[in-house]
């Protein structure tokens, strides 16, 4: 089944929601495994995780690690939602990044405190897949989003992945804008290593989490977002003096 790449998560979530409403997945039934859904929709596991998380935030399913997703209702609770222009301009993107800065910095710090070995292994796997897809923008976007979602899940605080699911469209557009901008620069500058530098920034977040260093994890996550804003030319408030935007020379000039 082919799904429009531009709206992969939207489409998968919509189809699953329609199946629940039609009784194909009745209340009390489990959704197919993430692996089977990924094969059916021909998408990455990251897309399936985000799509099922949307269903959960709407009160349609309950998820439990190792037990999959169980349908608990066919009545939708939309919860908190934010409006988003179809093609957000610079100010809209700045507002999104300002919001992401504290949310994702806090998530990284909590993940450094609470992530278990399985969380860290999962994040390493996602980044390995992201590295292979660096020059494939559509796949790279999904793995990039999957990494940020994995950090939120690694907090073991259910409200972080919930909040990111509520903000999914805004979050996706900000990441997509940054990755496209990076790719445009990469194409314009022969021999540029910017895509790999951007990837190294994700690695810096993960390594701080793996070392169980909350302060470093927060700083790395916020550096990632600040550098994305710098590349996009967005006017974002600079971080405190004790939280430098670039942690090392190897991670300079990176994008979101």
Secondary structure, DSSP 8 states (H G I E B T S, - for coil): ----GGGHHHHHHHHHHHHHHHTTT-TT-B---HHHHHHHHT--HHHHHHHHHHHHHTTSEEEETTTEEEE--SS----S-----TT--HHHHHHHHHHHHHHHHHHHHHHHHH--HHHHHHHHHHHHHHHHTTT-HHHHHHHHHHHHHHHHHHTT-HHHHHHHHHTHHHHHHHHHHHHHHHHHHHHHSTT--HHHHHHHHHHHHHHHHHTT-HHHHHHHHHHHHHHHHHHHT-------TTS-S-SSGGG-S---
